[in-house]
Amino acid sequence: MTKLKCIAVDDEPLALDIIEDYVSKIPFLELVKRTENAIEALQLVQAGGIDLVFLDIQMPELTGIQFLKIANNKASYILTTAYSQYALESYDLNVSDYLLKPIAFDRFYKAVEKVHNQNKAAEPAPAPQPVLTSAPFTAVNHIVQDFIFVKTEHKIQKIQLDDILFIEGLKDYISIYTKAERVITLQNMKKMEETLPQAQFIRVHKSYIISLDKIESIERSRIAINGKVIPIGDTYRDEFFRRIDNKNI
């Protein structure tokens, strides 16, 4: 078995102790260095030969986010931090996972298993089989029957299509609104539009996709859904009203 060569970077010795202990229990990992010095770790990564970095965010001299920007994807990264507010920014930097302290072993194992599967999937194979945990780090992995999976801050969340009221685009992120909650995920509107079934959903504005079944009323160029007023964009107007006419609303 090919082992992933790992380093652990954290300014807290206790946090390094925990990672070292966890790594020792997993046969496909090898910890080659633990350090409290982020600059030393950066030099190791840039020299090559490191497969996986366990990286704290709040460190003196060089933060984890700064580390990622300088290292430029020279390894896979799992962020280990007590602060959840950096999760969305870290997704832009292609981290493999984001672990909140205190880190439970089962959550740690799932994170490293994902990286391990990604590395195996990248190796040439005569008949590679798709593995869910080795999928690229995208917000929408796939659609199965009547639900989708989306990547949120700390997990992959299942959302029933029938529960979706509308979707709002926010640059590279989208908000999925259901009656029960709002789910924020790293994704763009075009990809989401392609993922959703066209018979049930339609894009009505550059920033909005709606569920046709959830429309409560239409007044001029505005759609009401669950108390939210959604504009109809000029680009999407003709197609929207054609679909509405076909549904005999």
C-alpha positions as CSV (number, residue, x, y, z in Angstrom):
1,M,0.0,0.0,0.0
2,T,1.3,3.4,-1.0
3,K,1.3,5.7,2.0
4,L,0.5,9.4,1.9
5,K,3.4,11.4,3.3
6,C,2.0,14.0,5.7
7,I,3.1,17.0,7.7
8,A,1.2,18.6,10.6
9,V,1.5,22.4,11.1
10,D,0.1,24.0,14.2
11,D,1.4,26.4,16.9
12,E,-0.2,24.3,19.6
13,P,1.8,21.3,20.7
14,L,-1.3,19.5,22.0
15,A,-3.0,19.8,18.6
16,L,0.1,18.3,17.0
17,D,0.0,15.4,19.5
18,I,-3.6,14.6,18.6
19,I,-2.8,14.6,14.9
20,E,0.3,12.5,15.3
21,D,-1.7,10.0,17.4
22,Y,-4.5,9.8,14.8
23,V,-2.1,9.4,11.9
24,S,-0.4,6.5,13.7
25,K,-3.7,4.6,13.7
26,I,-4.3,4.9,9.9
27,P,-2.2,2.5,7.8
28,F,-2.2,4.6,4.6
29,L,-0.7,7.7,6.3
30,E,2.9,8.4,7.2
31,L,3.7,11.5,9.3
32,V,7.1,12.7,8.1
33,K,7.2,16.0,10.1
34,R,5.3,17.9,12.8
35,T,6.2,21.5,13.3
36,E,5.0,24.7,15.0
37,N,6.9,26.7,12.4
38,A,4.7,27.5,9.3
39,I,7.6,28.8,7.3
40,E,9.6,25.6,7.8
41,A,6.5,23.6,6.7
42,L,6.1,25.8,3.6
43,Q,9.7,25.1,2.6
44,L,9.1,21.4,2.9
45,V,6.0,21.5,0.8
46,Q,7.7,23.6,-1.9
47,A,10.6,21.2,-2.0
48,G,8.1,18.5,-3.1
49,G,7.4,15.0,-1.9
50,I,4.6,15.9,0.6
51,D,1.2,14.5,-0.2
52,L,-1.0,15.9,2.6
53,V,-0.7,18.9,5.0
54,F,-2.7,19.2,8.2
55,L,-2.8,23.0,8.5
56,D,-3.9,25.3,11.3
57,I,-5.2,28.7,10.3
58,Q,-4.5,31.0,13.2
59,M,-0.6,30.9,13.5
60,P,2.0,33.7,14.0
61,E,4.1,34.9,11.1
62,L,2.1,33.0,8.5
63,T,-1.6,32.2,8.7
64,G,-3.0,29.0,7.1
65,I,-4.8,31.0,4.4
66,Q,-1.5,32.8,3.5
67,F,0.2,29.4,3.5
68,L,-2.3,28.0,1.0
69,K,-1.9,31.0,-1.3
70,I,1.9,30.8,-1.4
71,A,2.1,27.0,-1.6
72,N,-0.1,27.0,-4.7
73,N,-1.6,23.5,-4.7
74,K,1.7,21.7,-4.2
75,A,-0.1,19.1,-1.9
76,S,-3.5,18.3,-0.6
77,Y,-4.6,20.2,2.5
78,I,-6.9,19.6,5.5
79,L,-7.5,22.6,7.6
80,T,-7.6,22.1,11.4
81,T,-9.0,25.1,13.3
82,A,-11.2,26.2,16.1
83,Y,-12.7,29.0,13.8
84,S,-15.5,28.2,11.4
85,Q,-15.6,31.6,9.7
86,Y,-12.8,30.7,7.3
87,A,-14.6,27.8,5.7
88,L,-16.0,29.5,2.6
89,E,-12.7,31.3,1.9
90,S,-10.8,28.0,2.2
91,Y,-13.0,26.4,-0.5
92,D,-11.8,29.0,-3.0
93,L,-8.3,27.6,-2.3
94,N,-9.2,24.0,-3.0
95,V,-8.7,22.5,0.4
96,S,-9.7,18.9,0.7
97,D,-11.6,19.3,4.0
98,Y,-12.1,21.6,7.0
99,L,-12.0,20.1,10.5
100,L,-13.1,22.0,13.5
101,K,-11.4,21.5,16.8
102,P,-11.7,19.5,18.9
103,I,-11.4,16.9,16.1
104,A,-13.0,13.5,16.6
105,F,-11.2,10.5,15.2
106,D,-14.1,9.4,13.0
107,R,-14.3,12.8,11.4
108,F,-10.5,12.9,10.9
109,Y,-10.6,9.5,9.3
110,K,-13.3,10.5,6.8
111,A,-11.3,13.5,5.8
112,V,-8.1,11.6,5.1
113,E,-9.9,8.8,3.5
114,K,-11.3,11.3,1.0
115,V,-7.7,12.5,0.1
116,H,-6.5,8.8,-0.1
117,N,-9.3,8.0,-2.5
118,Q,-8.6,11.1,-4.6
119,N,-5.0,10.0,-4.9
120,K,-6.0,6.5,-5.9
121,A,-8.5,7.8,-8.5
122,A,-5.7,9.9,-10.0
123,E,-3.5,6.9,-10.7
124,P,-3.9,5.1,-14.0
125,A,-6.2,2.1,-13.7
126,P,-7.6,-0.3,-16.4
127,A,-11.2,0.0,-15.2
128,P,-11.6,2.7,-12.6
129,Q,-14.8,2.7,-10.5
130,P,-16.4,5.9,-9.4
131,V,-16.1,6.5,-5.7
132,L,-18.3,9.2,-4.1
133,T,-15.6,10.3,-1.6
134,S,-13.1,10.8,-4.4
135,A,-15.3,13.2,-6.4
136,P,-13.8,16.7,-7.1
137,F,-14.4,19.2,-4.3
138,T,-17.5,20.8,-5.9
139,A,-20.7,21.9,-4.3
140,V,-23.1,19.6,-6.3
141,N,-21.8,16.1,-6.7
142,H,-24.6,14.5,-8.5
143,I,-28.4,14.2,-8.7
144,V,-30.1,11.0,-7.8
145,Q,-33.9,10.6,-8.3
146,D,-35.6,13.3,-6.2
147,F,-32.7,14.8,-4.3
148,I,-29.3,16.5,-4.7
149,F,-26.2,16.5,-2.6
150,V,-24.5,19.9,-1.9
151,K,-21.3,20.7,-0.1
152,T,-21.8,23.1,2.8
153,E,-19.2,24.4,5.3
154,H,-18.5,21.1,7.1
155,K,-20.5,18.4,5.3
156,I,-22.2,17.1,2.2
157,Q,-25.9,17.8,2.7
158,K,-28.8,16.0,1.1
159,I,-31.7,18.3,-0.1
160,Q,-35.0,17.0,-1.4
161,L,-36.0,18.6,-4.6
162,D,-39.6,19.0,-3.5
163,D,-38.4,21.0,-0.5
164,I,-36.6,23.7,-2.6
165,L,-38.5,27.0,-2.9
166,F,-36.0,29.0,-4.9
167,I,-32.2,29.5,-5.3
168,E,-30.4,32.8,-5.2
169,G,-27.0,33.3,-6.8
170,L,-24.3,35.2,-4.9
171,K,-21.2,35.5,-7.1
172,D,-19.5,32.1,-6.7
173,Y,-21.9,31.0,-4.0
174,I,-25.6,30.2,-4.0
175,S,-28.3,30.1,-1.3
176,I,-30.8,27.3,-1.5
177,Y,-34.0,28.2,0.2
178,T,-36.4,25.6,1.6
179,K,-39.3,26.2,4.0
180,A,-37.2,24.9,6.8
181,E,-33.7,26.5,6.2
182,R,-31.3,28.3,3.9
183,V,-28.3,26.3,2.7
184,I,-25.2,28.1,1.4
185,T,-22.9,26.2,-0.9
186,L,-19.9,27.0,-3.1
187,Q,-21.4,26.8,-6.6
188,N,-22.4,28.9,-9.6
189,M,-25.9,29.3,-11.0
190,K,-25.1,27.8,-14.4
191,K,-23.9,24.6,-12.9
192,M,-26.9,24.4,-10.6
193,E,-29.3,25.2,-13.4
194,E,-27.8,22.3,-15.4
195,T,-28.1,20.0,-12.4
196,L,-31.8,20.6,-11.6
197,P,-34.6,18.9,-13.6
198,Q,-36.0,21.3,-16.2
199,A,-39.5,20.1,-15.7
200,Q,-39.6,21.3,-12.1
201,F,-37.2,24.3,-12.0
202,I,-36.6,27.3,-14.2
203,R,-34.2,30.2,-14.2
204,V,-36.1,33.5,-14.1
205,H,-33.3,36.0,-13.4
206,K,-29.5,36.0,-13.5
207,S,-29.7,35.6,-9.7
208,Y,-32.7,33.3,-9.3
209,I,-33.9,29.8,-10.1
210,I,-37.4,28.9,-8.8
211,S,-39.5,25.8,-8.4
212,L,-42.5,26.2,-10.6
213,D,-44.7,24.3,-8.1
214,K,-43.9,26.8,-5.4
215,I,-45.2,29.9,-7.2
216,E,-47.9,31.6,-5.2
217,S,-48.7,34.5,-7.5
218,I,-47.3,36.5,-10.5
219,E,-47.8,40.2,-10.7
220,R,-46.3,42.0,-13.7
221,S,-42.6,41.1,-13.5
222,R,-42.6,39.7,-10.0
223,I,-43.1,36.2,-8.6
224,A,-44.2,35.6,-5.0
225,I,-42.9,32.5,-3.3
226,N,-43.3,31.9,0.4
227,G,-43.3,35.7,1.1
228,K,-40.3,36.4,-1.1
229,V,-40.8,38.6,-4.2
230,I,-38.5,37.5,-7.0
231,P,-38.0,39.6,-10.2
232,I,-38.3,38.2,-13.7
233,G,-35.3,39.3,-15.8
234,D,-35.9,40.5,-19.4
235,T,-33.7,37.7,-20.8
236,Y,-35.8,35.0,-19.1
237,R,-39.3,36.6,-19.5
238,D,-40.5,34.9,-22.7
239,E,-39.4,31.4,-21.7
240,F,-40.9,31.7,-18.3
241,F,-44.3,32.8,-19.5
242,R,-44.2,30.1,-22.2
243,R,-43.7,27.5,-19.5
244,I,-46.4,29.0,-17.3
245,D,-48.8,28.9,-20.3
246,N,-48.0,25.3,-20.9
247,K,-48.8,24.5,-17.3
248,N,-52.2,26.3,-17.7
249,I,-51.7,28.5,-14.6
